[in-house]
Amino acid sequence: MLAAVDAVVGYTTYIDLVKPLISGKQVVSTGMQQEVARVEAAINLALAGRSCAIVSSGDPGIYAMAGLVFEMCRQKGVRLTPANAAPGGAAEALPVEVVPGIPALCAGAALLGAPLTHDFAAVSLSDLLTPWEKIERRLDAAAGADFVIVLYNPKSKKRDWQLARAQEIVLRHRAPDTPVGVVTSATRDHQALSVLTLKDLKDAPVDMQTVVFIGNAGTTTSDGFMVTPRGYTRKYDLG
């Protein structure tokens, strides 16, 4: 896809990651918290007749840019059509395609073993776009329902208390020795991972590149791996 387009738009860090693939392309990059400006630039390029890719990390539809593209096009009155749609659609509609990627929860889970084999919930601890009160309600509901919980954006320079608060909420429903996996920069340079317990989570080294996996009541650790059983032992003789 990157080879096929005329222009590439993205957060500076992500553009740097794909630089070897976009030589000779028109590139528009911006810093943190300038998502609207990036999407605005991409829409304008596409409306001007230049094919354009917006680069996200992980999967573009999971805590990333795909949703904002659809929101902004709707607000601007820009009609869209699937890029692979059959001929005969509205001539003025802009073709759009969401290209799936590997989200951090999948990359991190693979490094840890199999922590997501059963039902799970993903919650971002960033309250920049979601009120913290709503985040707390979601954490409490997921913990009470015994979901494995995946935490995105656990800590930044300005947000240094949310992870400890999330730990308090989950401890209302989980044992202190519940397994927790911590993965930073999964499959990238400086990758780091560890398996610890829920009682020690608030002291774990985490940042915005970290994804935290909090096990459910059945999650176990063995040989350094973290595994959440699906329930096969209740139905089959695995011996």
C-alpha positions, -999 to 999 in steps of 0.1 A, spaced: 0 0 0 28 24 9 45 17 -24 13 24 -43 3 58 -29 15 93 -39 17 107 -3 21 95 33 8 113 64 15 103 100 29 110 134 66 118 132 76 87 152 56 64 129 69 81 98 104 74 110 96 37 114 85 34 78 111 57 61 127 29 42 94 21 25 84 57 15 115 70 -3 105 96 -29 69 100 -16 54 133 -5 54 131 34 34 151 59 44 145 95 33 162 127 39 158 164 19 144 193 -17 155 197 -20 169 162 -42 141 149 -68 165 135 -42 184 115 -28 151 100 -62 139 89 -71 173 75 -39 172 54 -47 137 42 -82 146 32 -71 177 13 -44 157 -6 -70 130 -15 -95 156 -26 -68 172 -48 -64 138 -66 -34 124 -48 -37 89 -33 -27 92 3 -19 68 32 -23 77 68 1 57 89 -9 45 124 8 22 148 -7 -13 153 -41 -15 137 -56 18 123 -90 9 137 -79 3 173 -71 35 192 -59 50 160 -67 72 130 -94 53 110 -123 65 131 -112 101 129 -110 100 92 -146 89 90 -157 115 116 -140 144 98 -152 134 64 -188 132 77 -184 167 94 -170 181 61 -197 165 40 -171 144 21 -188 113 7 -169 81 9 -170 48 -8 -151 15 -2 -119 15 -23 -128 -20 -36 -164 -13 -43 -180 -24 -76 -180 2 -104 -211 24 -106 -209 43 -73 -212 80 -69 -185 97 -90 -178 123 -64 -173 99 -36 -138 95 -22 -125 59 -21 -112 48 13 -97 16 26 -88 6 61 -57 -16 59 -56 -40 90 -25 -43 111 -13 -61 141 -24 -43 172 -2 -40 203 -25 -63 223 -19 -91 198 18 -85 195 22 -83 233 0 -113 239 21 -134 215 52 -125 234 37 -134 268 22 -167 256 -16 -169 255 -32 -145 279 -61 -136 256 -74 -171 249 -107 -163 267 -129 -132 268 -111 -99 274 -116 -62 274 -93 -34 263 -93 -1 282 -72 30 276 -61 49 307 -57 81 288 -83 106 298 -74 132 271 -105 122 251 -125 101 276 -136 114 311 -118 95 339 -151 88 356 -161 67 325 -128 49 324 -132 40 361 -167 26 354 -154 5 325 -125 -9 346 -148 -18 375 -173 -35 351 -146 -55 333 -129 -65 365 -162 -75 381 -171 -96 350 -138 -115 352 -126 -103 318 -88 -104 312 -81 -67 310 -57 -51 285 -46 -16 295 -34 8 269 -16 41 276 -9 33 313 14 62 321 29 94 306 50 122 319 18 142 328 -4 112 338 15 93 365 -13 82 389 -39 65 367 -22 31 367 -22 29 406 -58 39 406 -66 12 380 -48 -13 402 -70 -3 432 -102 -8 412 -92 -42 398 -81 -54 433 -117 -51 444 -124 -81 423 -91 -99 418 -67 -117 441 -34 -98 447 -14 -127 431 -33 -125 398 -8 -127 370 0 -95 351 20 -92 319 38 -60 310 51 -55 274 68 -24 261 75 -17 225 63 -51 213 83 -64 183 102 -31 180 137 -20 191 141 -18 229 113 -44 234 109 -54 271 85 -77 289 79 -91 323 54 -112 342 45 -101 377 15 -100 401 -14 -75 404 -2 -64 438 31 -52 422 16 -35 392 18 1 403 56 -2 406 61 -17 371 82 3 346 56 14 321 52 43 295 30 51 266 45 23 245 35 -3 272 5 -26 271 -5 -43 304 -23 -76 305 -42 -83 338 -53 -120 340 -87 -133 351 -94 -158 379 -82 -187 357 -50 -171 343 -18 -190 352 19 -187 347 43 -215 338 78 -216 324 77 -178 321 46 -178 300 12 -163 308 -19 -185 298 -56 -180 302 -74 -213 297 -104 -214 274 -121 -242 294 -111 -273 274 -103 -293 305 -139 -291 315 -149 -308 282 -120 -330 272 -94 -352 287 -62 -334 278 -40 -362 292 
